[in-house]
Amino acid sequence: MPHFLLVVVSFFIADRLLGWGYFTGRMALPVLAIYTLAYLLIWLIMYLRYRNEVRRINQDLKRILHKDPEEHP
């Protein structure tokens, strides 16, 4: 959540300083909604990717730890 707020505030400041005009009038809410949806989609993709990686690592660790000690010198 802090990252999301930091990026939104930074984008708002850049919008004002550079004169982009995205956060003016009726455009502010749709721009914020689109950004929020994109942010949540990226977050979900990264979460699923890292969750799968952790599962794979845990499976590898279980496989390694449950091997017969004679198999491992």
Backbone hydrogen bonds, N-H to C=O, Kabsch-Sander energy under -0.5 kcal/mol:
donor,donor_aa,acceptor,acceptor_aa,energy
5,L,1,M,-2.4
6,L,2,P,-2.5
7,V,3,H,-2.5
8,V,4,F,-2.5
9,V,5,L,-2.7
10,S,6,L,-2.4
11,F,7,V,-2.6
12,F,8,V,-2.4
13,I,9,V,-2.6
14,A,10,S,-2.7
15,D,11,F,-2.5
16,R,12,F,-2.0
17,L,13,I,-2.8
18,L,14,A,-2.7
19,G,15,D,-0.8
20,W,15,D,-1.2
21,G,15,D,-0.6
24,T,21,G,-0.7
27,M,24,T,-1.8
28,A,25,G,-1.0
31,V,27,M,-2.2
32,L,28,A,-2.3
33,A,29,L,-2.5
34,I,30,P,-2.6
35,Y,31,V,-2.5
36,T,32,L,-2.4
37,L,33,A,-2.4
38,A,34,I,-2.4
39,Y,35,Y,-2.7
40,L,36,T,-2.6
41,L,37,L,-2.4
42,I,38,A,-2.4
43,W,39,Y,-2.5
44,L,40,L,-2.5
45,I,41,L,-2.3
46,M,42,I,-2.5
47,Y,43,W,-2.6
48,L,44,L,-2.6
49,R,45,I,-2.2
50,Y,46,M,-2.7
51,R,47,Y,-2.5
52,N,48,L,-2.2
53,E,49,R,-2.0
54,V,50,Y,-2.4
55,R,51,R,-2.3
56,R,52,N,-2.3
57,I,53,E,-2.4
58,N,54,V,-2.6
59,Q,55,R,-2.4
60,D,56,R,-2.4
61,L,57,I,-2.5
62,K,58,N,-2.5
63,R,59,Q,-2.5
64,I,60,D,-2.5
65,L,61,L,-2.9
66,H,62,K,-1.9
67,K,64,I,-0.9
71,E,68,D,-1.8
72,H,68,D,-0.9
